[in-house]
């Protein structure tokens, strides 16, 4: 008798290359001050963000849409390996929200840092695609933010 095929989890992976040192790219993921400058999709603001950046520590943030709608999320830092890896849980603070796990890796490459963002599992492809759009815009904002910090440090 054959076993039923395993159901593949619906996941999201985004990769970006930053022309900045790995410690700088890692650093902007570690404090509320930095997160408030780039966390969230294009044209969103971050009116609140709190982090206890340590394994077992929690984080909570609010992103605000251009229309004024607030979206709260929270999680726990599961693993921190400076400056190469952060693993954290992510949950929207709404009914029926799905807990997901985010793994961010920071790899030195010629001229900078390759950041790989991975989030899993999503209940539907639509949910994943919505997150892909939002996180993609977030990563674009992060690219611009890191470039500004890199130039200021030179």
C-alpha positions as CSV (number, residue, x, y, z in Angstrom):
1,X,0.0,0.0,0.0
2,X,1.4,3.4,-0.9
3,X,1.5,6.3,1.6
4,X,-0.5,9.4,0.6
5,X,1.7,12.1,-0.8
6,X,2.9,14.6,1.8
7,X,1.2,18.0,1.6
8,X,3.7,20.7,0.8
9,X,3.5,23.6,3.2
10,X,2.8,27.0,1.5
11,X,5.8,29.2,2.2
12,X,7.3,32.5,1.1
13,X,10.9,33.2,0.3
14,X,12.3,36.7,-0.6
15,X,16.0,37.4,-1.3
16,X,17.7,40.8,-1.5
17,X,21.3,41.8,-1.8
18,X,22.4,44.8,0.2
19,X,25.5,46.7,-0.7
20,X,26.4,47.1,3.0
21,X,28.3,45.1,5.6
22,X,26.5,42.1,7.2
23,X,26.7,43.6,10.8
24,X,24.8,46.7,9.6
25,X,22.1,44.8,7.8
26,X,21.7,42.5,10.8
27,X,21.6,45.5,13.2
28,X,18.6,47.2,11.6
29,X,16.6,44.1,12.5
30,X,17.5,44.3,16.2
31,X,16.1,47.5,17.7
32,X,12.8,49.4,17.7
33,X,14.5,52.6,16.5
34,X,15.6,50.9,13.3
35,X,12.5,48.8,12.8
36,X,10.3,51.9,13.0
37,X,12.0,53.3,9.9
38,X,11.3,50.4,7.4
39,X,8.9,47.8,8.9
40,X,5.8,47.6,6.8
41,X,4.7,48.0,3.2
42,X,5.2,51.1,1.1
43,X,3.5,54.3,2.5
44,X,2.7,52.6,5.8
45,X,4.0,54.1,9.1
46,X,5.0,52.4,12.3
47,X,3.4,54.2,15.2
48,X,4.5,51.5,17.7
49,X,7.2,48.9,17.9
50,X,8.7,47.2,20.9
51,X,11.4,44.5,21.0
52,X,13.1,42.5,23.6
53,X,15.8,41.2,21.2
54,X,17.0,38.0,22.8
55,X,16.1,34.4,22.5
56,X,12.8,34.0,24.2
57,X,12.2,37.7,24.1
58,X,9.0,39.1,22.5
59,X,8.3,41.8,19.9
60,X,5.1,43.7,19.0
61,X,4.4,46.2,16.4
62,X,1.7,48.3,14.8
63,X,1.8,49.3,11.1
64,X,-0.6,52.0,9.9
65,X,-2.0,52.1,6.4
66,X,-2.2,55.4,4.5
67,X,-5.9,55.3,5.2
68,X,-5.3,55.2,9.0
69,X,-6.0,51.5,9.6
70,X,-3.8,49.9,12.3
71,X,-2.5,46.3,12.0
72,X,-0.9,44.8,15.1
73,X,1.4,41.8,15.0
74,X,3.5,40.1,17.7
75,X,5.9,37.2,18.2
76,X,8.8,35.7,20.0
77,X,12.4,35.5,19.1
78,X,13.2,31.8,18.8
79,X,16.8,31.9,17.7
80,X,19.4,34.7,17.3
81,X,22.9,34.0,15.9
82,X,24.6,37.4,15.3
83,X,25.2,38.5,12.6
84,X,23.9,35.6,10.5
85,X,20.4,34.4,11.6
86,X,17.2,35.5,13.3
87,X,14.2,33.2,13.8
88,X,11.0,34.6,15.1
89,X,7.3,33.8,15.3
90,X,4.8,36.1,13.6
91,X,1.1,36.4,14.4
92,X,-1.4,39.1,13.4
93,X,-3.5,40.1,16.4
94,X,-6.8,39.4,14.9
95,X,-9.3,36.5,15.2
96,X,-8.3,33.3,13.3
97,X,-4.8,34.6,12.6
98,X,-2.3,32.0,11.6
99,X,1.0,31.7,13.5
100,X,3.9,31.6,11.2
101,X,7.7,31.3,11.6
102,X,10.1,33.7,10.0
103,X,13.7,32.9,9.4
104,X,16.0,35.7,8.2
105,X,19.6,34.8,7.2
106,X,22.4,37.2,6.5
107,X,25.2,35.9,4.2
108,X,28.3,37.8,3.2
109,X,28.7,38.1,-0.5
110,X,31.1,40.1,-2.7
111,X,30.3,43.7,-2.0
112,X,27.7,43.2,0.6
113,X,25.1,41.0,2.2
114,X,22.5,38.6,0.9
115,X,19.4,38.6,3.1
116,X,17.0,35.7,2.7
117,X,13.6,36.0,4.3
118,X,11.5,32.8,4.7
119,X,8.0,32.6,6.2
120,X,6.0,29.4,6.8
121,X,3.2,28.1,6.9
122,X,0.4,30.0,5.2
123,X,-3.2,28.6,5.2
124,X,-3.7,29.5,1.6
125,X,-1.8,30.7,-1.5
126,X,-3.8,33.9,-1.3
127,X,-2.6,34.6,2.2
128,X,1.0,33.9,1.1
129,X,0.7,36.1,-1.9
130,X,-0.7,39.0,0.2
131,X,2.3,38.6,2.5
132,X,4.7,38.4,-0.5
133,X,3.5,41.8,-1.7
134,X,3.7,43.4,1.8
135,X,7.1,41.9,2.7
136,X,8.4,42.7,-0.8
137,X,7.6,46.4,-0.3
138,X,9.1,46.1,3.2
139,X,12.3,44.7,1.8
140,X,12.4,47.6,-0.7
141,X,12.1,50.1,2.2
142,X,14.8,48.2,4.1
143,X,17.2,48.4,1.0
144,X,16.7,52.2,0.9
145,X,17.1,52.5,4.7
146,X,20.3,50.5,4.8
147,X,21.8,52.4,1.9
148,X,21.2,55.7,3.8
149,X,22.9,54.3,6.9
150,X,25.8,52.9,4.9
151,X,26.4,56.3,3.3
152,X,26.2,58.1,6.6
153,X,28.8,55.7,8.1
154,X,31.3,56.5,5.3
